[in-house]
Amino acid sequence: MRSFPEEVRNRAGGALWESQLGRKAPYAKPLKGFRGAGVLEIVDDFDGGTYRAVYTVRFAGMVYVLHAFQKKSSAGLQRRWRS
C-alpha cells in the first residue's frame, strides 16, 4: 500500500483503522467467494486507476492485510482468475 497515491492510502488506512476498532467502513465489502470467512476488500478508483486492498478480520484482535494492488486491466485479471 505504500506505493498507492496518498488519497488512496488514507482511505484504505481508514478502513483498516475501523476494523481495528471492531467496525466496518461503509466502503469495505465482503470479498466474493469467501462468504462468512471475514475477508473484506476495499476498492478505490483514483486518477484513472483502481486500487484494491484485501484483508481479514477472522482472528480476534488482529487485522491482516492479505494483498494490496493496483488493478491494471480487467481482461488480464479475468483470465487470471479463471485459470
mmCIF file of the N, C-alpha and C atoms, coordinates in Angstrom:
data_MODEL
# 
_entry.id   MODEL 
# 
loop_
_atom_site.group_PDB 
_atom_site.id 
_atom_site.type_symbol 
_atom_site.label_atom_id 
_atom_site.label_alt_id 
_atom_site.label_comp_id 
_atom_site.label_asym_id 
_atom_site.label_entity_id 
_atom_site.label_seq_id 
_atom_site.pdbx_PDB_ins_code 
_atom_site.Cartn_x 
_atom_site.Cartn_y 
_atom_site.Cartn_z 
_atom_site.occupancy 
_atom_site.B_iso_or_equiv 
_atom_site.pdbx_formal_charge 
_atom_site.auth_seq_id 
_atom_site.auth_comp_id 
_atom_site.auth_asym_id 
_atom_site.auth_atom_id 
_atom_site.pdbx_PDB_model_num 
ATOM 1   N N  . MET A 1 1  ? 0.815   -1.191  0.000   1.00 0.00 ? 1  MET A N  1 
ATOM 2   C CA . MET A 1 1  ? 0.000   0.000   0.000   1.00 0.00 ? 1  MET A CA 1 
ATOM 3   C C  . MET A 1 1  ? 0.862   1.260   0.000   1.00 0.00 ? 1  MET A C  1 
ATOM 4   N N  . ARG A 1 2  ? 2.112   1.118   0.304   1.00 0.00 ? 2  ARG A N  1 
ATOM 5   C CA . ARG A 1 2  ? 2.990   2.288   0.323   1.00 0.00 ? 2  ARG A CA 1 
ATOM 6   C C  . ARG A 1 2  ? 3.116   2.946   -1.043  1.00 0.00 ? 2  ARG A C  1 
ATOM 7   N N  . SER A 1 3  ? 2.947   2.185   -2.102  1.00 0.00 ? 3  SER A N  1 
ATOM 8   C CA . SER A 1 3  ? 3.069   2.752   -3.444  1.00 0.00 ? 3  SER A CA 1 
ATOM 9   C C  . SER A 1 3  ? 1.766   3.387   -3.931  1.00 0.00 ? 3  SER A C  1 
ATOM 10  N N  . PHE A 1 4  ? 0.680   3.226   -3.185  1.00 0.00 ? 4  PHE A N  1 
ATOM 11  C CA . PHE A 1 4  ? -0.593  3.828   -3.563  1.00 0.00 ? 4  PHE A CA 1 
ATOM 12  C C  . PHE A 1 4  ? -0.504  5.352   -3.421  1.00 0.00 ? 4  PHE A C  1 
ATOM 13  N N  . PRO A 1 5  ? -1.291  6.085   -4.201  1.00 0.00 ? 5  PRO A N  1 
ATOM 14  C CA . PRO A 1 5  ? -1.371  7.539   -4.008  1.00 0.00 ? 5  PRO A CA 1 
ATOM 15  C C  . PRO A 1 5  ? -1.842  7.857   -2.581  1.00 0.00 ? 5  PRO A C  1 
ATOM 16  N N  . GLU A 1 6  ? -1.434  8.999   -2.079  1.00 0.00 ? 6  GLU A N  1 
ATOM 17  C CA . GLU A 1 6  ? -1.736  9.364   -0.690  1.00 0.00 ? 6  GLU A CA 1 
ATOM 18  C C  . GLU A 1 6  ? -3.229  9.295   -0.364  1.00 0.00 ? 6  GLU A C  1 
ATOM 19  N N  . GLU A 1 7  ? -4.080  9.772   -1.259  1.00 0.00 ? 7  GLU A N  1 
ATOM 20  C CA . GLU A 1 7  ? -5.520  9.760   -1.016  1.00 0.00 ? 7  GLU A CA 1 
ATOM 21  C C  . GLU A 1 7  ? -6.050  8.335   -0.862  1.00 0.00 ? 7  GLU A C  1 
ATOM 22  N N  . VAL A 1 8  ? -5.531  7.419   -1.661  1.00 0.00 ? 8  VAL A N  1 
ATOM 23  C CA . VAL A 1 8  ? -5.952  6.021   -1.598  1.00 0.00 ? 8  VAL A CA 1 
ATOM 24  C C  . VAL A 1 8  ? -5.431  5.388   -0.305  1.00 0.00 ? 8  VAL A C  1 
ATOM 25  N N  . ARG A 1 9  ? -4.178  5.665   0.041   1.00 0.00 ? 9  ARG A N  1 
ATOM 26  C CA . ARG A 1 9  ? -3.618  5.149   1.304   1.00 0.00 ? 9  ARG A CA 1 
ATOM 27  C C  . ARG A 1 9  ? -4.443  5.613   2.499   1.00 0.00 ? 9  ARG A C  1 
ATOM 28  N N  . ASN A 1 10 ? -4.837  6.876   2.486   1.00 0.00 ? 10 ASN A N  1 
ATOM 29  C CA . ASN A 1 10 ? -5.630  7.401   3.598   1.00 0.00 ? 10 ASN A CA 1 
ATOM 30  C C  . ASN A 1 10 ? -6.980  6.707   3.707   1.00 0.00 ? 10 ASN A C  1 
ATOM 31  N N  . ARG A 1 11 ? -7.615  6.486   2.582   1.00 0.00 ? 11 ARG A N  1 
ATOM 32  C CA . ARG A 1 11 ? -8.933  5.825   2.591   1.00 0.00 ? 11 ARG A CA 1 
ATOM 33  C C  . ARG A 1 11 ? -8.812  4.365   3.040   1.00 0.00 ? 11 ARG A C  1 
ATOM 34  N N  . ALA A 1 12 ? -7.845  3.650   2.485   1.00 0.00 ? 12 ALA A N  1 
ATOM 35  C CA . ALA A 1 12 ? -7.640  2.249   2.877   1.00 0.00 ? 12 ALA A CA 1 
ATOM 36  C C  . ALA A 1 12 ? -7.224  2.164   4.342   1.00 0.00 ? 12 ALA A C  1 
ATOM 37  N N  . GLY A 1 13 ? -6.341  3.062   4.755   1.00 0.00 ? 13 GLY A N  1 
ATOM 38  C CA . GLY A 1 13 ? -5.915  3.085   6.149   1.00 0.00 ? 13 GLY A CA 1 
ATOM 39  C C  . GLY A 1 13 ? -7.071  3.360   7.090   1.00 0.00 ? 13 GLY A C  1 
ATOM 40  N N  . GLY A 1 14 ? -7.990  4.217   6.661   1.00 0.00 ? 14 GLY A N  1 
ATOM 41  C CA . GLY A 1 14 ? -9.174  4.491   7.474   1.00 0.00 ? 14 GLY A CA 1 
ATOM 42  C C  . GLY A 1 14 ? -10.041 3.253   7.647   1.00 0.00 ? 14 GLY A C  1 
ATOM 43  N N  . ALA A 1 15 ? -10.194 2.489   6.581   1.00 0.00 ? 15 ALA A N  1 
ATOM 44  C CA . ALA A 1 15 ? -10.982 1.256   6.666   1.00 0.00 ? 15 ALA A CA 1 
ATOM 45  C C  . ALA A 1 15 ? -10.307 0.247   7.584   1.00 0.00 ? 15 ALA A C  1 
ATOM 46  N N  . LEU A 1 16 ? -8.981  0.154   7.502   1.00 0.00 ? 16 LEU A N  1 
ATOM 47  C CA . LEU A 1 16 ? -8.261  -0.772  8.376   1.00 0.00 ? 16 LEU A CA 1 
ATOM 48  C C  . LEU A 1 16 ? -8.360  -0.318  9.837   1.00 0.00 ? 16 LEU A C  1 
ATOM 49  N N  . TRP A 1 17 ? -8.302  0.973   10.069  1.00 0.00 ? 17 TRP A N  1 
ATOM 50  C CA . TRP A 1 17 ? -8.450  1.507   11.422  1.00 0.00 ? 17 TRP A CA 1 
ATOM 51  C C  . TRP A 1 17 ? -9.843  1.175   11.977  1.00 0.00 ? 17 TRP A C  1 
ATOM 52  N N  . GLU A 1 18 ? -10.871 1.358   11.149  1.00 0.00 ? 18 GLU A N  1 
ATOM 53  C CA . GLU A 1 18 ? -12.233 0.999   11.567  1.00 0.00 ? 18 GLU A CA 1 
ATOM 54  C C  . GLU A 1 18 ? -12.301 -0.472  11.971  1.00 0.00 ? 18 GLU A C  1 
ATOM 55  N N  . SER A 1 19 ? -11.632 -1.329  11.209  1.00 0.00 ? 19 SER A N  1 
ATOM 56  C CA . SER A 1 19 ? -11.621 -2.760  11.518  1.00 0.00 ? 19 SER A CA 1 
ATOM 57  C C  . SER A 1 19 ? -10.952 -3.030  12.860  1.00 0.00 ? 19 SER A C  1 
ATOM 58  N N  . GLN A 1 20 ? -9.871  -2.316  13.137  1.00 0.00 ? 20 GLN A N  1 
ATOM 59  C CA . GLN A 1 20 ? -9.187  -2.491  14.414  1.00 0.00 ? 20 GLN A CA 1 
ATOM 60  C C  . GLN A 1 20 ? -10.081 -2.095  15.584  1.00 0.00 ? 20 GLN A C  1 
ATOM 61  N N  . LEU A 1 21 ? -10.993 -1.170  15.333  1.00 0.00 ? 21 LEU A N  1 
ATOM 62  C CA . LEU A 1 21 ? -11.926 -0.732  16.373  1.00 0.00 ? 21 LEU A CA 1 
ATOM 63  C C  . LEU A 1 21 ? -13.174 -1.613  16.443  1.00 0.00 ? 21 LEU A C  1 
ATOM 64  N N  . GLY A 1 22 ? -13.218 -2.654  15.592  1.00 0.00 ? 22 GLY A N  1 
ATOM 65  C CA . GLY A 1 22 ? -14.351 -3.573  15.596  1.00 0.00 ? 22 GLY A CA 1 
ATOM 66  C C  . GLY A 1 22 ? -15.513 -3.115  14.726  1.00 0.00 ? 22 GLY A C  1 
ATOM 67  N N  . ARG A 1 23 ? -15.263 -2.148  13.876  1.00 0.00 ? 23 ARG A N  1 
ATOM 68  C CA . ARG A 1 23 ? -16.313 -1.644  12.981  1.00 0.00 ? 23 ARG A CA 1 
ATOM 69  C C  . ARG A 1 23 ? -15.932 -1.953  11.530  1.00 0.00 ? 23 ARG A C  1 
ATOM 70  N N  . LYS A 1 24 ? -16.884 -1.711  10.624  1.00 0.00 ? 24 LYS A N  1 
ATOM 71  C CA . LYS A 1 24 ? -16.624 -1.904  9.202   1.00 0.00 ? 24 LYS A CA 1 
ATOM 72  C C  . LYS A 1 24 ? -16.891 -0.592  8.484   1.00 0.00 ? 24 LYS A C  1 
ATOM 73  N N  . ALA A 1 25 ? -15.908 -0.140  7.722   1.00 0.00 ? 25 ALA A N  1 
ATOM 74  C CA . ALA A 1 25 ? -16.089 1.079   6.927   1.00 0.00 ? 25 ALA A CA 1 
ATOM 75  C C  . ALA A 1 25 ? -17.184 0.828   5.900   1.00 0.00 ? 25 ALA A C  1 
ATOM 76  N N  . PRO A 1 26 ? -17.995 1.842   5.595   1.00 0.00 ? 26 PRO A N  1 
ATOM 77  C CA . PRO A 1 26 ? -19.087 1.637   4.640   1.00 0.00 ? 26 PRO A CA 1 
ATOM 78  C C  . PRO A 1 26 ? -18.615 1.249   3.245   1.00 0.00 ? 26 PRO A C  1 
ATOM 79  N N  . TYR A 1 27 ? -17.395 1.551   2.894   1.00 0.00 ? 27 TYR A N  1 
ATOM 80  C CA . TYR A 1 27 ? -16.877 1.222   1.566   1.00 0.00 ? 27 TYR A CA 1 
ATOM 81  C C  . TYR A 1 27 ? -16.053 -0.066  1.553   1.00 0.00 ? 27 TYR A C  1 
ATOM 82  N N  . ALA A 1 28 ? -15.997 -0.785  2.668   1.00 0.00 ? 28 ALA A N  1 
ATOM 83  C CA . ALA A 1 28 ? -15.364 -2.113  2.716   1.00 0.00 ? 28 ALA A CA 1 
ATOM 84  C C  . ALA A 1 28 ? -16.461 -3.148  2.498   1.00 0.00 ? 28 ALA A C  1 
ATOM 85  N N  . LYS A 1 29 ? -16.200 -4.087  1.607   1.00 0.00 ? 29 LYS A N  1 
ATOM 86  C CA . LYS A 1 29 ? -17.221 -5.079  1.263   1.00 0.00 ? 29 LYS A CA 1 
ATOM 87  C C  . LYS A 1 29 ? -16.649 -6.485  1.362   1.00 0.00 ? 29 LYS A C  1 
ATOM 88  N N  . PRO A 1 30 ? -17.495 -7.455  1.719   1.00 0.00 ? 30 PRO A N  1 
ATOM 89  C CA . PRO A 1 30 ? -17.020 -8.842  1.749   1.00 0.00 ? 30 PRO A CA 1 
ATOM 90  C C  . PRO A 1 30 ? -16.506 -9.271  0.375   1.00 0.00 ? 30 PRO A C  1 
ATOM 91  N N  . LEU A 1 31 ? -15.401 -9.978  0.357   1.00 0.00 ? 31 LEU A N  1 
ATOM 92  C CA . LEU A 1 31 ? -14.827 -10.456 -0.892  1.00 0.00 ? 31 LEU A CA 1 
ATOM 93  C C  . LEU A 1 31 ? -15.652 -11.631 -1.389  1.00 0.00 ? 31 LEU A C  1 
ATOM 94  N N  . LYS A 1 32 ? -16.051 -11.580 -2.640  1.00 0.00 ? 32 LYS A N  1 
ATOM 95  C CA . LYS A 1 32 ? -16.860 -12.653 -3.219  1.00 0.00 ? 32 LYS A CA 1 
ATOM 96  C C  . LYS A 1 32 ? -16.110 -13.977 -3.140  1.00 0.00 ? 32 LYS A C  1 
ATOM 97  N N  . GLY A 1 33 ? -16.849 -15.022 -2.820  1.00 0.00 ? 33 GLY A N  1 
ATOM 98  C CA . GLY A 1 33 ? -16.258 -16.348 -2.747  1.00 0.00 ? 33 GLY A CA 1 
ATOM 99  C C  . GLY A 1 33 ? -15.724 -16.705 -1.372  1.00 0.00 ? 33 GLY A C  1 
ATOM 100 N N  . PHE A 1 34 ? -15.755 -15.763 -0.434  1.00 0.00 ? 34 PHE A N  1 
ATOM 101 C CA . PHE A 1 34 ? -15.252 -16.017 0.912   1.00 0.00 ? 34 PHE A CA 1 
ATOM 102 C C  . PHE A 1 34 ? -16.347 -15.752 1.946   1.00 0.00 ? 34 PHE A C  1 
ATOM 103 N N  . ARG A 1 35 ? -17.550 -16.082 1.615   1.00 0.00 ? 35 ARG A N  1 
ATOM 104 C CA . ARG A 1 35 ? -18.696 -15.810 2.476   1.00 0.00 ? 35 ARG A CA 1 
ATOM 105 C C  . ARG A 1 35 ? -18.482 -16.392 3.871   1.00 0.00 ? 35 ARG A C  1 
ATOM 106 N N  . GLY A 1 36 ? -18.637 -15.550 4.863   1.00 0.00 ? 36 GLY A N  1 
ATOM 107 C CA . GLY A 1 36 ? -18.514 -15.990 6.242   1.00 0.00 ? 36 GLY A CA 1 
ATOM 108 C C  . GLY A 1 36 ? -17.096 -16.158 6.732   1.00 0.00 ? 36 GLY A C  1 
ATOM 109 N N  . ALA A 1 37 ? -16.107 -15.873 5.897   1.00 0.00 ? 37 ALA A N  1 
ATOM 110 C CA . ALA A 1 37 ? -14.715 -16.088 6.291   1.00 0.00 ? 37 ALA A CA 1 
ATOM 111 C C  . ALA A 1 37 ? -14.074 -14.824 6.856   1.00 0.00 ? 37 ALA A C  1 
ATOM 112 N N  . GLY A 1 38 ? -14.801 -13.708 6.881   1.00 0.00 ? 38 GLY A N  1 
ATOM 113 C CA . GLY A 1 38 ? -14.241 -12.472 7.408   1.00 0.00 ? 38 GLY A CA 1 
ATOM 114 C C  . GLY A 1 38 ? -13.182 -11.859 6.518   1.00 0.00 ? 38 GLY A C  1 
ATOM 115 N N  . VAL A 1 39 ? -13.286 -12.074 5.202   1.00 0.00 ? 39 VAL A N  1 
ATOM 116 C CA . VAL A 1 39 ? -12.339 -11.487 4.245   1.00 0.00 ? 39 VAL A CA 1 
ATOM 117 C C  . VAL A 1 39 ? -13.064 -10.348 3.523   1.00 0.00 ? 39 VAL A C  1 
ATOM 118 N N  . LEU A 1 40 ? -12.488 -9.158  3.613   1.00 0.00 ? 40 LEU A N  1 
ATOM 119 C CA . LEU A 1 40 ? -13.103 -7.975  3.026   1.00 0.00 ? 40 LEU A CA 1 
ATOM 120 C C  . LEU A 1 40 ? -12.162 -7.323  2.034   1.00 0.00 ? 40 LEU A C  1 
ATOM 121 N N  . GLU A 1 41 ? -12.730 -6.484  1.184   1.00 0.00 ? 41 GLU A N  1 
ATOM 122 C CA . GLU A 1 41 ? -11.897 -5.742  0.242   1.00 0.00 ? 41 GLU A CA 1 
ATOM 123 C C  . GLU A 1 41 ? -12.319 -4.284  0.213   1.00 0.00 ? 41 GLU A C  1 
ATOM 124 N N  . ILE A 1 42 ? -11.340 -3.452  -0.025  1.00 0.00 ? 42 ILE A N  1 
ATOM 125 C CA . ILE A 1 42 ? -11.540 -2.024  -0.224  1.00 0.00 ? 42 ILE A CA 1 
ATOM 126 C C  . ILE A 1 42 ? -11.191 -1.772  -1.682  1.00 0.00 ? 42 ILE A C  1 
ATOM 127 N N  . VAL A 1 43 ? -12.094 -1.161  -2.413  1.00 0.00 ? 43 VAL A N  1 
ATOM 128 C CA . VAL A 1 43 ? -11.839 -0.821  -3.808  1.00 0.00 ? 43 VAL A CA 1 
ATOM 129 C C  . VAL A 1 43 ? -11.939 0.690   -3.920  1.00 0.00 ? 43 VAL A C  1 
ATOM 130 N N  . ASP A 1 44 ? -10.914 1.298   -4.485  1.00 0.00 ? 44 ASP A N  1 
ATOM 131 C CA . ASP A 1 44 ? -10.892 2.754   -4.612  1.00 0.00 ? 44 ASP A CA 1 
ATOM 132 C C  . ASP A 1 44 ? -10.435 3.130   -6.014  1.00 0.00 ? 44 ASP A C  1 
ATOM 133 N N  . ASP A 1 45 ? -11.266 3.881   -6.711  1.00 0.00 ? 45 ASP A N  1 
ATOM 134 C CA . ASP A 1 45 ? -10.907 4.411   -8.027  1.00 0.00 ? 45 ASP A CA 1 
ATOM 135 C C  . ASP A 1 45 ? -10.303 5.790   -7.824  1.00 0.00 ? 45 ASP A C  1 
ATOM 136 N N  . PHE A 1 46 ? -9.128  6.002   -8.417  1.00 0.00 ? 46 PHE A N  1 
ATOM 137 C CA . PHE A 1 46 ? -8.455  7.282   -8.254  1.00 0.00 ? 46 PHE A CA 1 
ATOM 138 C C  . PHE A 1 46 ? -7.614  7.577   -9.485  1.00 0.00 ? 46 PHE A C  1 
ATOM 139 N N  . ASP A 1 47 ? -7.799  8.740   -10.060 1.00 0.00 ? 47 ASP A N  1 
ATOM 140 C CA . ASP A 1 47 ? -6.974  9.231   -11.162 1.00 0.00 ? 47 ASP A CA 1 
ATOM 141 C C  . ASP A 1 47 ? -6.851  8.205   -12.300 1.00 0.00 ? 47 ASP A C  1 
ATOM 142 N N  . GLY A 1 48 ? -7.972  7.575   -12.647 1.00 0.00 ? 48 GLY A N  1 
ATOM 143 C CA . GLY A 1 48 ? -7.989  6.632   -13.755 1.00 0.00 ? 48 GLY A CA 1 
ATOM 144 C C  . GLY A 1 48 ? -7.522  5.226   -13.415 1.00 0.00 ? 48 GLY A C  1 
ATOM 145 N N  . GLY A 1 49 ? -7.165  4.975   -12.166 1.00 0.00 ? 49 GLY A N  1 
ATOM 146 C CA . GLY A 1 49 ? -6.731  3.635   -11.757 1.00 0.00 ? 49 GLY A CA 1 
ATOM 147 C C  . GLY A 1 49 ? -7.634  3.086   -10.671 1.00 0.00 ? 49 GLY A C  1 
ATOM 148 N N  . THR A 1 50 ? -7.625  1.788   -10.507 1.00 0.00 ? 50 THR A N  1 
ATOM 149 C CA . THR A 1 50 ? -8.391  1.130   -9.459  1.00 0.00 ? 50 THR A CA 1 
ATOM 150 C C  . THR A 1 50 ? -7.418  0.444   -8.523  1.00 0.00 ? 50 THR A C  1 
ATOM 151 N N  . TYR A 1 51 ? -7.580  0.694   -7.243  1.00 0.00 ? 51 TYR A N  1 
ATOM 152 C CA . TYR A 1 51 ? -6.706  0.141   -6.212  1.00 0.00 ? 51 TYR A CA 1 
ATOM 153 C C  . TYR A 1 51 ? -7.527  -0.745  -5.304  1.00 0.00 ? 51 TYR A C  1 
ATOM 154 N N  . ARG A 1 52 ? -6.934  -1.862  -4.908  1.00 0.00 ? 52 ARG A N  1 
ATOM 155 C CA . ARG A 1 52 ? -7.642  -2.810  -4.049  1.00 0.00 ? 52 ARG A CA 1 
ATOM 156 C C  . ARG A 1 52 ? -6.757  -3.241  -2.896  1.00 0.00 ? 52 ARG A C  1 
ATOM 157 N N  . ALA A 1 53 ? -7.384  -3.411  -1.758  1.00 0.00 ? 53 ALA A N  1 
ATOM 158 C CA . ALA A 1 53 ? -6.715  -3.973  -0.590  1.00 0.00 ? 53 ALA A CA 1 
ATOM 159 C C  . ALA A 1 53 ? -7.639  -5.042  -0.026  1.00 0.00 ? 53 ALA A C  1 
ATOM 160 N N  . VAL A 1 54 ? -7.108  -6.219  0.217   1.00 0.00 ? 54 VAL A N  1 
ATOM 161 C CA . VAL A 1 54 ? -7.877  -7.345  0.731   1.00 0.00 ? 54 VAL A CA 1 
ATOM 162 C C  . VAL A 1 54 ? -7.339  -7.646  2.120   1.00 0.00 ? 54 VAL A C  1 
ATOM 163 N N  . TYR A 1 55 ? -8.241  -7.765  3.074   1.00 0.00 ? 55 TYR A N  1 
ATOM 164 C CA . TYR A 1 55 ? -7.810  -8.023  4.442   1.00 0.00 ? 55 TYR A CA 1 
ATOM 165 C C  . TYR A 1 55 ? -8.791  -8.940  5.151   1.00 0.00 ? 55 TYR A C  1 
ATOM 166 N N  . THR A 1 56 ? -8.358  -9.489  6.274   1.00 0.00 ? 56 THR A N  1 
ATOM 167 C CA . THR A 1 56 ? -9.220  -10.374 7.049   1.00 0.00 ? 56 THR A CA 1 
ATOM 168 C C  . THR A 1 56 ? -9.311  -9.895  8.488   1.00 0.00 ? 56 THR A C  1 
ATOM 169 N N  . VAL A 1 57 ? -10.471 -10.101 9.054   1.00 0.00 ? 57 VAL A N  1 
ATOM 170 C CA . VAL A 1 57 ? -10.715 -9.805  10.462  1.00 0.00 ? 57 VAL A CA 1 
ATOM 171 C C  . VAL A 1 57 ? -11.100 -11.108 11.178  1.00 0.00 ? 57 VAL A C  1 
ATOM 172 N N  . ARG A 1 58 ? -10.710 -12.198 10.601  1.00 0.00 ? 58 ARG A N  1 
ATOM 173 C CA . ARG A 1 58 ? -11.087 -13.524 11.097  1.00 0.00 ? 58 ARG A CA 1 
ATOM 174 C C  . ARG A 1 58 ? -10.506 -13.835 12.468  1.00 0.00 ? 58 ARG A C  1 
ATOM 175 N N  . PHE A 1 59 ? -9.347  -13.276 12.781  1.00 0.00 ? 59 PHE A N  1 
ATOM 176 C CA . PHE A 1 59 ? -8.664  -13.608 14.021  1.00 0.00 ? 59 PHE A CA 1 
ATOM 177 C C  . PHE A 1 59 ? -8.904  -12.514 15.049  1.00 0.00 ? 59 PHE A C  1 
ATOM 178 N N  . ALA A 1 60 ? -9.326  -12.888 16.244  1.00 0.00 ? 60 ALA A N  1 
ATOM 179 C CA . ALA A 1 60 ? -9.680  -11.927 17.296  1.00 0.00 ? 60 ALA A CA 1 
ATOM 180 C C  . ALA A 1 60 ? -8.510  -10.986 17.600  1.00 0.00 ? 60 ALA A C  1 
ATOM 181 N N  . GLY A 1 61 ? -8.810  -9.709  17.607  1.00 0.00 ? 61 GLY A N  1 
ATOM 182 C CA . GLY A 1 61 ? -7.813  -8.716  17.963  1.00 0.00 ? 61 GLY A CA 1 
ATOM 183 C C  . GLY A 1 61 ? -6.771  -8.424  16.893  1.00 0.00 ? 61 GLY A C  1 
ATOM 184 N N  . MET A 1 62 ? -6.928  -8.989  15.704  1.00 0.00 ? 62 MET A N  1 
ATOM 185 C CA . MET A 1 62 ? -5.943  -8.802  14.635  1.00 0.00 ? 62 MET A CA 1 
ATOM 186 C C  . MET A 1 62 ? -6.631  -8.446  13.319  1.00 0.00 ? 62 MET A C  1 
ATOM 187 N N  . VAL A 1 63 ? -5.959  -7.610  12.551  1.00 0.00 ? 63 VAL A N  1 
ATOM 188 C CA . VAL A 1 63 ? -6.372  -7.312  11.178  1.00 0.00 ? 63 VAL A CA 1 
ATOM 189 C C  . VAL A 1 63 ? -5.166  -7.616  10.307  1.00 0.00 ? 63 VAL A C  1 
ATOM 190 N N  . TYR A 1 64 ? -5.328  -8.543  9.367   1.00 0.00 ? 64 TYR A N  1 
ATOM 191 C CA . TYR A 1 64 ? -4.240  -8.914  8.467   1.00 0.00 ? 64 TYR A CA 1 
ATOM 192 C C  . TYR A 1 64 ? -4.548  -8.445  7.056   1.00 0.00 ? 64 TYR A C  1 
ATOM 193 N N  . VAL A 1 65 ? -3.648  -7.645  6.481   1.00 0.00 ? 65 VAL A N  1 
ATOM 194 C CA . VAL A 1 65 ? -3.774  -7.260  5.076   1.00 0.00 ? 65 VAL A CA 1 
ATOM 195 C C  . VAL A 1 65 ? -3.194  -8.416  4.268   1.00 0.00 ? 65 VAL A C  1 
ATOM 196 N N  . LEU A 1 66 ? -4.016  -9.014  3.435   1.00 0.00 ? 66 LEU A N  1 
ATOM 197 C CA . LEU A 1 66 ? -3.604  -10.182 2.654   1.00 0.00 ? 66 LEU A CA 1 
ATOM 198 C C  . LEU A 1 66 ? -2.965  -9.802  1.328   1.00 0.00 ? 66 LEU A C  1 
ATOM 199 N N  . HIS A 1 67 ? -3.487  -8.727  0.718   1.00 0.00 ? 67 HIS A N  1 
ATOM 200 C CA . HIS A 1 67 ? -2.969  -8.332  -0.594  1.00 0.00 ? 67 HIS A CA 1 
ATOM 201 C C  . HIS A 1 67 ? -3.408  -6.906  -0.880  1.00 0.00 ? 67 HIS A C  1 
ATOM 202 N N  . ALA A 1 68 ? -2.536  -6.128  -1.483  1.00 0.00 ? 68 ALA A N  1 
ATOM 203 C CA . ALA A 1 68 ? -2.874  -4.768  -1.912  1.00 0.00 ? 68 ALA A CA 1 
ATOM 204 C C  . ALA A 1 68 ? -2.233  -4.554  -3.279  1.00 0.00 ? 68 ALA A C  1 
ATOM 205 N N  . PHE A 1 69 ? -3.030  -4.065  -4.223  1.00 0.00 ? 69 PHE A N  1 
ATOM 206 C CA . PHE A 1 69 ? -2.504  -3.934  -5.580  1.00 0.00 ? 69 PHE A CA 1 
ATOM 207 C C  . PHE A 1 69 ? -3.301  -2.915  -6.373  1.00 0.00 ? 69 PHE A C  1 
ATOM 208 N N  . GLN A 1 70 ? -2.702  -2.462  -7.468  1.00 0.00 ? 70 GLN A N  1 
ATOM 209 C CA . GLN A 1 70 ? -3.409  -1.630  -8.426  1.00 0.00 ? 70 GLN A CA 1 
ATOM 210 C C  . GLN A 1 70 ? -3.867  -2.527  -9.556  1.00 0.00 ? 70 GLN A C  1 
ATOM 211 N N  . LYS A 1 71 ? -5.131  -2.487  -9.847  1.00 0.00 ? 71 LYS A N  1 
ATOM 212 C CA . LYS A 1 71 ? -5.696  -3.281  -10.928 1.00 0.00 ? 71 LYS A CA 1 
ATOM 213 C C  . LYS A 1 71 ? -5.239  -2.671  -12.247 1.00 0.00 ? 71 LYS A C  1 
ATOM 214 N N  . LYS A 1 72 ? -4.580  -3.449  -13.062 1.00 0.00 ? 72 LYS A N  1 
ATOM 215 C CA . LYS A 1 72 ? -4.022  -2.947  -14.326 1.00 0.00 ? 72 LYS A CA 1 
ATOM 216 C C  . LYS A 1 72 ? -5.037  -2.982  -15.455 1.00 0.00 ? 72 LYS A C  1 
ATOM 217 N N  . SER A 1 73 ? -5.670  -4.125  -15.678 1.00 0.00 ? 73 SER A N  1 
ATOM 218 C CA . SER A 1 73 ? -6.683  -4.218  -16.728 1.00 0.00 ? 73 SER A CA 1 
ATOM 219 C C  . SER A 1 73 ? -7.680  -5.297  -16.354 1.00 0.00 ? 73 SER A C  1 
ATOM 220 N N  . SER A 1 74 ? -8.917  -5.081  -16.699 1.00 0.00 ? 74 SER A N  1 
ATOM 221 C CA . SER A 1 74 ? -9.950  -6.057  -16.341 1.00 0.00 ? 74 SER A CA 1 
ATOM 222 C C  . SER A 1 74 ? -9.789  -7.357  -17.118 1.00 0.00 ? 74 SER A C  1 
ATOM 223 N N  . ALA A 1 75 ? -9.363  -7.308  -18.357 1.00 0.00 ? 75 ALA A N  1 
ATOM 224 C CA . ALA A 1 75 ? -9.230  -8.522  -19.166 1.00 0.00 ? 75 ALA A CA 1 
ATOM 225 C C  . ALA A 1 75 ? -8.156  -9.438  -18.584 1.00 0.00 ? 75 ALA A C  1 
ATOM 226 N N  . GLY A 1 76 ? -7.038  -8.889  -18.202 1.00 0.00 ? 76 GLY A N  1 
ATOM 227 C CA . GLY A 1 76 ? -5.958  -9.694  -17.644 1.00 0.00 ? 76 GLY A CA 1 
ATOM 228 C C  . GLY A 1 76 ? -6.339  -10.345 -16.335 1.00 0.00 ? 76 GLY A C  1 
ATOM 229 N N  . LEU A 1 77 ? -7.055  -9.621  -15.491 1.00 0.00 ? 77 LEU A N  1 
ATOM 230 C CA . LEU A 1 77 ? -7.465  -10.187 -14.213 1.00 0.00 ? 77 LEU A CA 1 
ATOM 231 C C  . LEU A 1 77 ? -8.525  -11.250 -14.403 1.00 0.00 ? 77 LEU A C  1 
ATOM 232 N N  . GLN A 1 78 ? -9.445  -11.045 -15.343 1.00 0.00 ? 78 GLN A N  1 
ATOM 233 C CA . GLN A 1 78 ? -10.468 -12.055 -15.577 1.00 0.00 ? 78 GLN A CA 1 
ATOM 234 C C  . GLN A 1 78 ? -9.825  -13.357 -16.032 1.00 0.00 ? 78 GLN A C  1 
ATOM 235 N N  . ARG A 1 79 ? -8.866  -13.285 -16.926 1.00 0.00 ? 79 ARG A N  1 
ATOM 236 C CA . ARG A 1 79 ? -8.192  -14.515 -17.381 1.00 0.00 ? 79 ARG A CA 1 
ATOM 237 C C  . ARG A 1 79 ? -7.438  -15.165 -16.211 1.00 0.00 ? 79 ARG A C  1 
ATOM 238 N N  . ARG A 1 80 ? -6.794  -14.361 -15.394 1.00 0.00 ? 80 ARG A N  1 
ATOM 239 C CA . ARG A 1 80 ? -6.018  -14.893 -14.281 1.00 0.00 ? 80 ARG A CA 1 
ATOM 240 C C  . ARG A 1 80 ? -6.914  -15.649 -13.300 1.00 0.00 ? 80 ARG A C  1 
ATOM 241 N N  . TRP A 1 81 ? -8.086  -15.105 -12.984 1.00 0.00 ? 81 TRP A N  1 
ATOM 242 C CA . TRP A 1 81 ? -8.951  -15.743 -12.010 1.00 0.00 ? 81 TRP A CA 1 
ATOM 243 C C  . TRP A 1 81 ? -9.647  -16.978 -12.561 1.00 0.00 ? 81 TRP A C  1 
ATOM 244 N N  . ARG A 1 82 ? -9.781  -17.068 -13.869 1.00 0.00 ? 82 ARG A N  1 
ATOM 245 C CA . ARG A 1 82 ? -10.434 -18.238 -14.455 1.00 0.00 ? 82 ARG A CA 1 
ATOM 246 C C  . ARG A 1 82 ? -9.532  -19.463 -14.484 1.00 0.00 ? 82 ARG A C  1 
ATOM 247 N N  . SER A 1 83 ? -8.223  -19.255 -14.573 1.00 0.00 ? 83 SER A N  1 
ATOM 248 C CA . SER A 1 83 ? -7.340  -20.425 -14.689 1.00 0.00 ? 83 SER A CA 1 
ATOM 249 C C  . SER A 1 83 ? -6.971  -21.018 -13.365 1.00 0.00 ? 83 SER A C  1 
# 
